[in-house]
Amino acid sequence: MSAFSPTPPANRLARETSPYLLQHAHNPVDWYPWGPEALARAQAEQKPIIVSIGYAACHWCHVMERESFENEQVARVMNEYFVCIKVDREERPDIDQIYLDAVQAMGIRGGWPLNVMLTPKAKPFYGGTYFAPGNWVKLLENIAQAYAGEHRAELENSAERFTQALQGSALAKHSAADSAPAADVSDDEFRLLAYNLMQRFDRERGGTSHAPKFPMPGIWRFLLRAYHVSDSPALLNQLTLTLREMAWGGLYDQVGGGWARYSVDAEWLVPHFEKMLYDNGQLLSLYSEAYQVTRDPLYREVVLQTVAWVRRELTNPEGGFYSSLDADSEGVEGKFYVWTREELQQVLGDEEPLAAAYYHCTGVGNWEHGTNILHRRLSDVDFASAHDLDPPVLAQLVHGWQKKLLAARAHRVRPALDDKVLTGWNALMLSGLVAAYRAFGEAELLELALRNAKFLKQNLRDGPRLYRTWKNGRATISGFLEDYALVIEAYISLYEATFTESWLREAEKLMEYVISNFFDPAEQQFFYTDASAEPLIARKKELFDNVIPASNSVMAHNLLRLGRHLENEQYQALATAMLSQVRSLVVKEPQHLANWASLYVALLRPGAEVAISGPQAEQLRRELSQHFLPNDILAGALQTSSLPLLEGRAATTETTIYVCRNRACQLPVHSVPEALAQLALAPAPG
């Protein structure tokens, strides 16, 4: 298209706020957003539906758009025979879940773009992911011919069978083979769980065994908790290997901070270059907690550099966090992030040979077209020794290289930004910032966290209800269980990091709403959608932990933590009941239920309740929070509080720490070392 070609006319997506939907607003395809208008038209005209699902940072979504959805001839076939619906999976994970499950039930590997053929009643009968233009048109013509002819009844019968399968209980399906009632958690079963997970590990380069490799923060956060209760060197070694390799590899942006979504190879070298808010929020939590255990300076370095990137590139003026950065710029994957030796020479001058050695860059490159993905293979101590440098001198040099390269990179064409604000993903980043604040105690981390917490409360709340997404000053789409679960989790963590009681009370309000509107008493789990939400062909429950933990596993943790804070036995009993429903599966397949596995640890080794009262409560909390206390809960007040853990513990002139476990309290103490001794922890190394 020439520079003077007119912009194609807009379709209905032009009225949407999702950047992904707006990317398709000038396609010749007659796209509809998901909603009653499109579904009514399909019913009235008795046309099958194409529902095409993707997200703004999806590389192959862009490829299929360029090849097919911008093509007039392809669009003509789609418009003539189908009602065409575009869905942003990040805005509507409920729709994405249903049709992804449907495609997988058809024996097809799922992914995005996800293209599913539906009857006019929105029931799926065929689907797939990326299609080349010729194959796509041939498929559409064959389906259109079959649906208009004698095969329509066959397709509708197939759709009915898939729909019935979708409406079945995932919990019942996976627990059918385990009809015996579950016993209590046990040390023997925990050892089996850990053993089963260890069989999946790459012992040389970290992570799990096969490429592509995703960060999967939930697995490594479980390993931290498993190590905490077992002192197993094997668990700690696998954890530190993985965290080092992910921080050294091309998966991590060595210049600007932040992790990409996954590595296409087993060495963590070549990322799929998009950066997602949800990954980085959880990785902040993971590396901050790992720092509390190991005091490895690498972990502090990547956390603070990533926070700087979030502040610089993913934070809106109001305090909300944007969703993602695309992999592509100028139509080329990774172009923004890679360097030739000549480019490094232009920026770094005489220091370029040393920088090239540090980041393993060569003249022929390790990526496409002679470019290099910056990565590391030595610790700073070992690199400094190999090049006869003092470590502080090397640290100063590296900081200078990063600053110069970041400034040079700022002149490049940037990857597209998905600037919608998603409630659940913001909550993950909020939790990550709180974890970083607890580990490092830097006020700027708490300030960023509080700004975001206030943004969520002011812009994505309506009484006890949450919205899913916010953009251009407008909140839309009712919140899903993921949003509620992750916000509750973040609010509890924010209370423990500040002792501001209102955050715990906000968590309590949201919890009561979720129990009233999402809970299924028959299966003792929560539905993904609100009882008042738009009815779809199935109402699903999310049980399996993925890169983002399952909303039910997060809710179970929340019930346990909040139940302990509020001394609510019903909450705690429900958390235990929820785990019992999936326990045998957690033990057999912990790689798919890692956040449930962390709950297993919390129930196996219940932590202490630590209450701090008095004028120095905040100072002692900061000192105590430098330690890894995964199963303990912290409560405190400078003066008086109505919380059960602080009842009868009115502040005096001397600040006091109370450590209680299993309804038995130890003698009050007045210093953190004394409290750590009662918690059976040694003081942290310097």
N, C-alpha and C positions, 0 to 999 in steps of 0.2 A: 504494500500500500504506500503510495507516495505521501510526501509531507502535506500535500494539498488535498488529499482525499477527505471527504466529509466523514464525520463520525457516524457510524451506522445508527439507525434509530434504536431507542431504548425499548427493552421489554419490561415486564412487571417487576423484575428484580431491582430496577432502578429505585424503587421505593423502599428497599430494605436498608438496614444499617450494617449488616455483616460484610466485611471486606471481601470475603470469598464469594458471596452472592453478587456483590457489586462488580467483581471481576468479570462476571458473565452477563452483565446488564445490557451489553451491546452486541451479544451474540445474535445471529439470525435465528437461532432456536427460540421458539415461543415458550420460554421458561415461565413457570409459575413458582413461587415459594410454596412450601408445604402449607396447606390450609383448606378450608371448606370450599373456596372458589374452584380450585383445581379438582378436588375430589367430586364436587357436584357436576362439573363439566364431563368428567370421565363417566359418571353414572348416566348423565343425560344423553351422551353421544355413544355410550357403550364402547368406548375405546380403551384399550389397555394403557397402562401408565408406565413411563420410564421414570424411576426415581434415581437420580444421580447424586451421590453423596461424596463430599470431599472436605478439604480444609485449605486455608489460604497458603500455608507453607508447604503444601504437598507438591513435590516436583512432577510426578507423573499425572497429577490432576491438571497441571499447566500444559503438559505435553498433549494430553487428550483434548484439552480445549483448543489449542492451536491447530491440531490436526483435524479434528472432527466438528467441534461445536462452533468454530468460526468459519466453517466451510459451508457455503450456500447450498451445495448439492446434498450434503449430509443432512443439513438442517431441514431441507425440504422433505426428505423421507421421514425424519423424526416428527415434524409438524403435521404431516398428512395422516399418519397412521397412529400416533400416540398423543397422550397428554403428558407433557414433559415437566418434571418437578426437580428443582435443584435444592439441596439441603446442605447446610453447613453443619458437619457432624459435631463441631465444638459447641454450637448453639443448641442443637437438638440431639444429644447423645441417646435419648430414648428411642428416636426413630432409627438412628444408626445401629443401636444394639439389636433391634428386632430384625432388620434386614441383613445385617452381618451374620447373625445366627442362622437366618434362612439360607443364605448362600453357603455357609459351612455345612448345613444340613443336606444341601444338594451335592455334597462331596467336592466342593470347589473351595480352594484356599482363599480366604478373605483378605482384604486390604483396600487401599484407596488409590485411585478413585473406585468407588463401589457403585456399580450400575445394575439395578435390579428391575425386572419386568413384573408388573403387578396386574391383577384383574381390576376392573373398575371399582371393586370393593376393597382395593388396596391389599389384596392377598398375593403373596409372591409365587411365581411359577418358574422363573429362571433368573440367573444373574451371573455376574463376573466382575472383574476389576478393569484393568486397562485393556482396550481393544484398539488395534490399528484401524485406520479409517476404512480400508476395504473390508476387513472382517466385520467391523461394526455395521456397515451398511448391509452386508449380506445377512447378518444375524437379524437386523431389524426387518428386512424384507421377508425373511423366512417366518419370523414370528407374526408379522402382520398378515401374511397369507394364511398361516395356520389358524390364527385367531378369528379371521373373517370367514373361514371355511369349516370343513367338517371336523377339524381337530379342536375346536373351541371347548367342547365339553371335556375333552381329555385334559386340556390345559387347566381348566377350572377345577377339575377333580384333583389334579396334582397340587394346585394352589391350596385347596381345602385340606389336603393331607399335611402339607408343610405348615399351614396355619395351626392345625391341631397340635402338631409337634411343638410349635412355638409356645402354645398356651399351656403346655405341660409344665410341671414343676421341675426346675433344674435340681432343686434340693432332693426331691424324691428320686429323680433319675440317678443321681450320684450316690445316694445312700441306700439304694435298693439292695445292694449286695451286703450291706452291713446292718442287718436287722436287729442284732443283739444290742441291748442298751449299753451306752458308753460308760466306762468306769471313770473314776477321777483321774486327773492328770497324774503322771508318775515320772520318776527319774528314769526308769528303764525305757518308757515310751519316748521321753525327750531325747535320750541317747540315740534311739532308732531314728527319730525325726532328723536329728543333726547328721547322722550317718547317711541317710537317704539324700539329704541335700548335698553333702560333700562329694557324692558320686558324680555330681553334675559340674564340678568345677574344673576350670583350666588351671593347672598347677604351675604353668610356666608364665602365662601372660595375664592371669587374673580373669575375673568374670566367670561366666558359665561357658560350657565347652565349645559351642559352635558359633560360627559367623552366620549372619550378622550378630553383633554384640550390642545389646542395649544396656544402659547403666543399671536399671532395675534397683533403685535405691532401697526398696523394701527388703530385698534379700540381704543386703549388707548391713542394714539397720538391725535386722534379726540377728545376724552374726555378732554384732556388738553386744546385743542383749544375751545371746547364748554364751559368749565369752565371759560376760559379767557374772554369770551364775556358775560357770564351770571352770574358769581359768585355763581353758584348753589352748595350748600354744598353737595347735593346728588351725583352730578357728581364727585366732588373731593373725596368724601368718597369712592365711588366705585373704582376710579382710585387708590387711595393709598392702599386700601385693596388688590387689585389685584397685585400691584407691590410688596407689602410686602410679600404676599403669594408665588409669583413666586421666590422671592429672598431667602426666608426661606426654600423652599421646596427642595425635591430631584431633581426637574427639574434643579436647579442650582448646579453646582459643587462646594460644600462648601470648598473643598481643593484647587483646582487649578483655579477656575473661569470659566465662560462660561456657557451658557444654552444649555440643550438638546433640541431636536426638538419638543417634546411634552410629556405630562404626560398621562399615560394610565388610571389614576384614577382622581376623582374629587378633590382630596386634594393636587395635585401637588407633591405627594410623589414619585411615581414610574415613572421614565422617560423612554422613548424609547431612549436609551443612546447615539445615534449618535448626534454629534454636527455639526451644519451647519453654514457656514460663513454668509449666508444671514440672519438667525435669529439673530445672535449676533451683526451684524452691526446695524440692526434696533433697537435692545434692548439697545445698547449704546446710540442711539439717544433718545429713549424714557426715559430712566432713567436720562440722562443728562438734558433733558428738564424738567422732573419732579423735579429734584433737583433745577432748577432755580425757580420753583414755591414754593416748600415746604422747601428747605434747609435740607431735611432729610439726615443725615449722612450715612444711609444704602445705599442710592442710589449712593453716591460718592464711597463708599467701593466696591460695586459690579462692578461699571464701571471701576475703576482703576485695580481691580483684573482681570477683563475680558480682558482689554487691555494688561495686563502683559501676560495672557495666549495666546492671539493672537500673540504677539511679540515672545513668547517662542516656540509656537507649530504650528502656521499657517503662518509664514512669511518666504518667500524665500530670499536668499541672495541678490537678485536684488531689493527687495521691494514689490514684488507682494504677494498676500495672497492666500493660498491654499483653497480648497473648503470645505473639511469636514474631520471629524474623524469618523470612523466606530463605531457601537454600540458594536461589538463583539471583543473579544480577546481570543485566544486559543479556538475558536469555541463556546464561552459562552457569552451570552449577558450581558453586564454590569460588567464583571469580573474585569476589570481594576479599577473600581470606588468604589467597595463595600468592607466592612471590617467586620471581626468577632471581638468580644470583645478581643479574645486572640491576634489577630494581633494588635489591638489598644494598648493593654498592652505592647507588645514587643516594640512598637515604643515610647510610651509616658510614660511608667513606672508609677511612683507614681501619675502623673497627670491624668492618664487614667480615674478614676471614675468621676472626674469633667468634663473631655472632653466628656465622654459617656453621661453624663446628658445634656450637652450643645447641643450635636448632636443627642440626643434621640436614643442611641444605647443600645440594650439589649443582653442578652446571647442567647435568642432564635432567635433574629434577626427580621427584618421587610421585608426581601427579601428572595430569595431562598437559601437553604442549610445553614441556620443559619447565613447568612450575613446581614449586615445593610447598608442601604442607608442613608448617613448622611443628617440630616435636622434639622431645628430649629423650636421652637414653642414659644419662648419668645424673646423680644427685649433684647439687651445687658444690658440696664438699669435695666429691670425687673429681668433678670437672675442674675446680680451682686447683686441686693438687696436680692434676695431669698437665695443667698449663702454668704451673708455678705462680699462682695468684693467691693472695690472701682472700678467704671467703668474703669479708666485708667489701673488698675491692670488686670482686665479681658481682656481688649483690648490687652495688652501685652501677656497674656497667649494664647489667640486665635491666635494671629500672630505666636507665637512659635509652637502651635499645627499644624497649616497649613504648616509651613515651614518643620517640621519634617515629617509629613504625605506625603507631596509632594516629599520629598527626598526619602522616603521609596517606594512610588509608582513608582518612576522612575526606579526601578529595576524590575518591572513587565513587562510582555510581553505587548507591547503597541497595542492599536487598530490600524487598517490599516488607513493610511493617503491617501486621494485623493488629489494628489499634482498638479492637473491641476489648472490653474488660469483662472477664468471666469470674463469677463469684468464687467457685470452688478453686480455680487455679490461683486466684489472688490469695485465698486462704492458705494454700500450700506455700506460697512465697512469704506470707505473713509468719507462718510457723517457722520457716527457714530463718527469717530475720531474728525471730525470738530466740531460736536455738543458738544463732551466732552471737547474739547479745549475751546470753547466759555464759557462753564459752569464753568470750573475749572482753566483755564488759564495756565496750565502746559505746558512748552515748548516742553517736550518730546512727547506730544500728537500731536502737530503741526508738529514736525519733522517726525513722523511716517506717518502722513497724506500726507505731501509733497513728501516724498519718494515714496509713492504709486501713487500719482497723476503723478509724473514724469515717473514712471514705465509704467503706462497705456499709457501716451502720446508717449513714446519712443518705446514701444513694441506692442501695440495693436491698433495703429493708422496708417492709410495710407492716408495722406492728410485729407480730411473730412470724411473718412470712418473708421469704427471700425471693428475689428475682435471680434469673440465671445470668443475664448479660446487660451491659450498660455501654452506650456510645452516644456521642453528641448530646449529652445531657438527659438522655432518656433510658430508663430501665425497662426491659421487656422480657418476656417468657418466664413463666413460673419456675421457681427453683426446683431442682431435682434432689434426690437423696444425697448425691455427691456434694452438692453445694451446702446443704445443712450440716452434713457430717463433718466436712472439712472446716467450716466456719466454727462449729462447736469446738472442734479440736484446737483451732487457733485461739479461740477466746479463753479456753482453759489454760493453755500455755502462756497466754499474755497475762492472765491473772497471776500465775506462779512466778512470772518474771517481774511483776510490778507490785503485787499485793493490792491492786486496785479492785475492790470487791465487785464493782459494777460489771466487770467483764465476766465474772463467774455467774452472776445473776442473768446476764444476757444469754450465756450458754444454757442456763436452766430454762429460760423461756423458749428458746429454740428446741430444746430437747422435748419439752412437753408438747409442742406443736407437732414434732415428728412422730411421737408416740401416738398422738391422736389421729394423724392423717396419713401415715405411711406404714404402720405396723400391721403385720399379718399374724394374729394370735395362733392360727392353725399351725404355722411352720416356725413360729418364734424368730422370724426374720422380717426385714423391712422391704416393702416394694420400692422400686426406683422412682416411681412417679407419685405425686400427690393424689389423694382420693378425689380432689376436685379438678384434676387435670383433664385435658382433652383425651377421650378414650381412643386407644389405638387397637390394633388387632390382637395385641397381647399386653398384659401388664407384668413386667419382668422384675426379677430380683437379681441383684449383682452380688455374686458370691466369690468369684475368683479374682485374686489380686493380679493386676497387670502392672504396667509402669506406674500408673496411678492405683493406689490400693483400692480394693473393692469397697464400695460405700457401706456395705454391711459390716465388714471387718473394722472399718473406722468407727462406725456407730458402736460396736461392741466395746472397743477401747474407751470411747467416750462415756459409755454407761458405767464402766468400771471406775474410771477416774472421777467423773462427776459424782457417782454414787459414794465414793469414799470421801470426797470433799464435803458432801451434804449429808453424810451418814444415811443415805437412802438405800435400804437393803433391797428394795425391788429392782432398782437399777443394777445393782451388783449381781443379783440373782439372774437377771435377764442376760447380762453379759456372759455369765457362765453357761446358761442355757443355749445361747447362740453358738458358742464354741462347741458345745457338745453335739450340735447338729452336724458339724463338719469335721469333727476331730479325727476320725479315722482317715479321712481324705487329706487332712493337714499332715499327718504322719507319713502317709504314702507318697504324696506329691507336694512337698513343702515349697518347691520352686514356683508353684502356681498359687500358693496360699501363704506367702511369707509374712504378711501382716497379721494373719491369723496365728502364725507360728510365734510371732512376738507376743500376742495375747496369751498363748500357751505358757510362755515363760513367765509372764506377769502373774498368772494364776498358780504356776508351779512354785514360784518364789515371791510371794506377796511382799511388797516393799513396806517401808515405814511411812507413818504420817509425821511430818516434821512441821511444827508450829513455832513461829518466832514472834515474840511480842515485846514491844518496848521502843524507845526512841531511836535505837540503832538497828531496828529490824531490817531496814533496806540495806544498810552496810553489811550486815551479817548474811543477808540473802545473797548479795553479790558475791561474797567470798565463798559461800557454800555452793553456789551455782557453777563455779568453775569445775566442779566435779561431775562425773557421769553418774546420775541418780535415776536410772530409767524407770524403775518401778516404785520409787518413792514419790509422795506428793508433798508439795510445799504450801503452807498457808502462813499468813502473817499480817500484822497490823501495827502501825505506829501507836495507835490508841486502842479503842475498843472495837469489837466486831461482833456481828450477829451470827457468824458462821459457826457451825458445831465444833470444829477443831479448835476454835479460839474461845469457846465459851468458858467462863470462869478463869480465863487467863488474861486478866486485865493488865494493861501495860503499867509498869512501875518505872522508877528512875533507872533501874538496871535492866537491860534487855536480856530476855531469857529465851532459851531454845528448849522445846519439849520434843522428845523423840518417843513415839509410841508404835508398837507393832502387835498385831493380833490382840487388840483390846487391852494391852498391857503397856504402861508407860514407864520409862526409866526416869531417874532423878533429873530434875531440871538442871541445865548447864548454861554457861554464859559465854562460851567461845565456840568457834567453828571446830577447832581441833578436838575439843571434848565431844561435840556432836558427832564428828566423823568416827571417833572411837566407838561411840554407841552404835553407829551404823556399820561398824566393822570395816571401815575404810581407812587406809593410810592417807595422811596429808599428801596433796598433789606435789609432784616434783616441781622445782622452780621453773 
